[in-house]
Amino acid sequence: MEFFIYPVSQASDITAFKATLFPVGEDQEPMLEQAREIVRSFNNIYGNVLVEPKGLFPKGNAARLPRIDGKAKMSKSLNNAIYLSDEPDIITKKVMNIFTDPNYIRVQDPGCIENNTVFTYLDTFCNDYEYLEELKENYQMGGLGDVKVKKYLNEILQVELEPIRKRRKEFEEDIPGLYEILRSGSYNARIIAKNTLEEVRDAIGINYFKQL
């Protein structure tokens, strides 16, 4: 029975706040389309009350980063991910163990960048596109070792994750403040959802409490 009502439950979580964009993975597009169909059906009958949601999807490799062993996407349960809370030394250790080209035995040999996890990460996080293209060319020609490429990736990830890790620690040191953020957010969410529900009841004509 839960499988039949689950799409409706998901749609209610989305439409209650009348948000227009939802940052989700591509695998969530069917769920969003189901919500849009429910919204369209409701609006066709009762008027433009609800808002059709659109997905804000990550582009390129960021849509699904592979885990550090080069296989499926990162998994916390398998401990093959780089976490936002990882300390710099842990990140360095993980980056240096990232899967690259299994056929790249000697530095002077040409390397392959396709399905090479290090370059997948660099394509996602590196903003110096000119230098990255140079790295790729040198790697494919031979003479550029995995260690140098991994060290460059490590530098980029350290800069990317440092402010996130710092902010996380600030929250950890202020638990009362963190609870206040959660409390305030929950309160605001309830107000918005309550107003949407009132509009839905008015449109359907079942707002009995308001009639009383």
C-alpha positions as CSV (number, residue, x, y, z in Angstrom):
1,M,0.0,0.0,0.0
2,E,2.9,2.4,0.8
3,F,4.2,2.1,-2.7
4,F,0.9,3.4,-4.1
5,I,0.8,6.5,-2.0
6,Y,4.6,7.2,-1.9
7,P,4.5,9.4,-5.1
8,V,1.8,11.5,-3.6
9,S,3.7,11.8,-0.4
10,Q,6.8,13.0,-2.3
11,A,4.7,15.4,-4.3
12,S,3.2,16.9,-1.2
13,D,6.7,17.5,0.3
14,I,7.6,19.4,-2.9
15,T,4.4,21.3,-3.6
16,A,3.9,22.4,0.0
17,F,6.5,25.0,-0.3
18,K,5.8,26.1,-3.9
19,A,9.5,26.0,-4.7
20,T,10.4,26.2,-8.4
21,L,13.8,24.6,-8.5
22,F,15.0,21.5,-6.7
23,P,18.7,20.5,-6.6
24,V,18.7,16.8,-7.2
25,G,20.4,14.0,-9.1
26,E,19.3,13.0,-12.5
27,D,17.9,9.8,-11.0
28,Q,15.2,11.9,-9.3
29,E,13.8,13.3,-12.5
30,P,11.0,10.6,-12.7
31,M,9.9,11.6,-9.2
32,L,9.8,15.3,-10.2
33,E,7.8,14.4,-13.3
34,Q,5.3,12.5,-11.2
35,A,4.9,15.5,-8.9
36,R,4.4,17.7,-12.0
37,E,1.7,15.4,-13.3
38,I,-0.1,15.6,-9.9
39,V,0.2,19.4,-9.9
40,R,-1.1,19.7,-13.5
41,S,-4.1,17.5,-12.7
42,F,-4.9,19.5,-9.6
43,N,-4.5,22.8,-11.3
44,N,-6.6,21.8,-14.2
45,I,-9.5,21.0,-11.9
46,Y,-9.2,23.6,-9.2
47,G,-7.2,26.5,-10.7
48,N,-3.6,27.6,-10.5
49,V,-2.9,26.8,-6.9
50,L,0.2,24.7,-7.0
51,V,3.6,25.2,-8.7
52,E,5.2,22.8,-11.1
53,P,8.7,21.9,-9.8
54,K,11.8,21.8,-12.0
55,G,15.0,19.9,-11.3
56,L,18.3,21.7,-11.0
57,F,20.7,18.9,-12.0
58,P,24.5,18.9,-11.7
59,K,26.3,19.1,-15.0
60,G,29.1,16.9,-16.4
61,N,31.0,14.6,-14.1
62,A,29.6,16.2,-11.0
63,A,26.3,14.4,-11.6
64,R,27.8,11.2,-10.3
65,L,31.4,11.1,-9.2
66,P,33.0,7.7,-9.1
67,R,34.4,6.4,-5.8
68,I,38.2,6.5,-5.3
69,D,38.5,2.9,-6.4
70,G,37.2,3.9,-9.8
71,K,34.0,1.9,-9.8
72,A,30.5,3.0,-8.9
73,K,29.5,6.3,-7.3
74,M,30.8,7.1,-3.9
75,S,29.3,5.2,-1.0
76,K,29.6,6.0,2.7
77,S,28.8,2.5,3.7
78,L,31.7,1.1,1.7
79,N,34.1,3.9,3.0
80,N,35.3,4.7,-0.5
81,A,34.4,8.3,-0.5
82,I,36.1,11.6,0.2
83,Y,34.0,13.2,3.0
84,L,33.4,16.9,3.5
85,S,34.6,16.5,7.1
86,D,37.9,14.7,6.2
87,E,41.1,16.3,7.6
88,P,43.8,17.4,5.1
89,D,46.0,14.4,5.8
90,I,43.1,12.0,5.2
91,I,42.2,13.7,2.0
92,T,45.8,13.5,0.8
93,K,46.0,9.8,1.6
94,K,42.7,9.1,-0.2
95,V,43.7,11.1,-3.3
96,M,47.1,9.3,-3.5
97,N,45.2,6.0,-3.6
98,I,42.7,7.0,-6.3
99,F,42.3,4.6,-9.2
100,T,43.9,5.8,-12.5
101,D,44.8,3.9,-15.6
102,P,45.6,0.3,-14.8
103,N,47.7,-0.1,-17.9
104,Y,49.9,2.9,-17.1
105,I,52.9,1.0,-15.7
106,R,55.8,3.3,-16.6
107,V,55.9,7.1,-16.5
108,Q,57.2,7.2,-20.1
109,D,54.2,5.2,-21.4
110,P,51.2,7.0,-22.8
111,G,48.3,7.2,-20.3
112,C,44.6,7.1,-20.8
113,I,42.3,9.8,-19.4
114,E,39.0,8.2,-20.2
115,N,37.5,6.5,-17.2
116,N,40.5,7.7,-15.2
117,T,39.1,8.8,-11.8
118,V,41.8,11.4,-11.2
119,F,40.9,13.3,-14.4
120,T,37.2,12.8,-13.8
121,Y,37.7,14.7,-10.5
122,L,39.9,17.3,-12.2
123,D,37.3,17.9,-14.8
124,T,34.8,18.6,-12.0
125,F,36.8,20.7,-9.7
126,C,39.7,22.3,-11.7
127,N,39.0,25.9,-12.8
128,D,42.3,26.3,-14.7
129,Y,41.0,24.7,-17.9
130,E,44.1,25.7,-19.9
131,Y,46.5,24.0,-17.5
132,L,44.2,21.0,-17.2
133,E,44.2,20.5,-21.0
134,E,48.0,20.7,-20.9
135,L,48.1,18.0,-18.2
136,K,45.9,15.8,-20.2
137,E,48.0,16.1,-23.3
138,N,51.2,15.4,-21.4
139,Y,49.7,12.4,-19.7
140,Q,48.5,10.9,-23.0
141,M,51.8,11.5,-24.7
142,G,53.7,9.9,-21.8
143,G,56.3,11.3,-19.3
144,L,53.8,12.6,-16.8
145,G,53.4,10.3,-13.7
146,D,50.3,9.7,-11.7
147,V,51.9,11.1,-8.6
148,K,52.2,14.6,-10.1
149,V,48.6,14.6,-11.3
150,K,47.3,13.3,-8.0
151,K,49.3,16.0,-6.1
152,Y,47.7,18.7,-8.3
153,L,44.2,17.2,-7.6
154,N,45.0,17.1,-3.9
155,E,45.8,20.8,-3.9
156,I,42.5,21.6,-5.6
157,L,40.4,19.5,-3.2
158,Q,42.1,20.9,-0.2
159,V,41.2,24.5,-1.3
160,E,37.7,23.4,-2.1
161,L,37.0,21.6,1.1
162,E,38.8,23.7,3.6
163,P,36.1,26.4,4.1
164,I,33.4,23.7,4.2
165,R,35.4,21.8,6.9
166,K,35.9,25.1,8.8
167,R,32.2,26.0,8.7
168,R,31.3,22.5,9.9
169,K,33.6,22.8,12.9
170,E,32.0,26.1,13.8
171,F,28.6,24.5,13.9
172,E,30.0,21.6,16.0
173,E,31.3,24.1,18.6
174,D,27.9,25.9,18.8
175,I,25.3,23.1,19.2
176,P,22.7,25.4,20.7
177,G,23.0,27.7,17.7
178,L,22.7,24.8,15.4
179,Y,19.5,23.7,17.1
180,E,18.2,27.2,16.8
181,I,18.8,27.1,13.0
182,L,16.9,23.8,12.8
183,R,14.1,25.1,15.0
184,S,13.7,28.4,13.0
185,G,13.8,26.6,9.7
186,S,11.2,24.1,10.8
187,Y,8.9,26.9,12.1
188,N,9.2,28.8,8.8
189,A,8.5,25.6,6.9
190,R,5.4,24.9,8.9
191,I,4.0,28.3,8.2
192,I,4.6,28.0,4.4
193,A,3.1,24.5,4.3
194,K,0.1,25.6,6.4
195,N,-0.6,28.5,4.0
196,T,-0.4,26.2,1.0
197,L,-2.7,23.7,2.6
198,E,-5.2,26.5,3.3
199,E,-5.2,27.5,-0.3
200,V,-5.7,23.9,-1.4
201,R,-8.6,23.5,1.0
202,D,-10.2,26.7,-0.2
203,A,-9.8,25.6,-3.9
204,I,-11.4,22.2,-3.2
205,G,-14.1,23.7,-1.0
206,I,-13.3,21.7,2.1
207,N,-11.9,24.4,4.4
208,Y,-14.4,23.6,7.1
209,F,-12.5,25.2,9.9
210,K,-12.4,28.5,8.0
211,Q,-16.2,28.3,7.3
212,L,-16.9,27.9,11.0
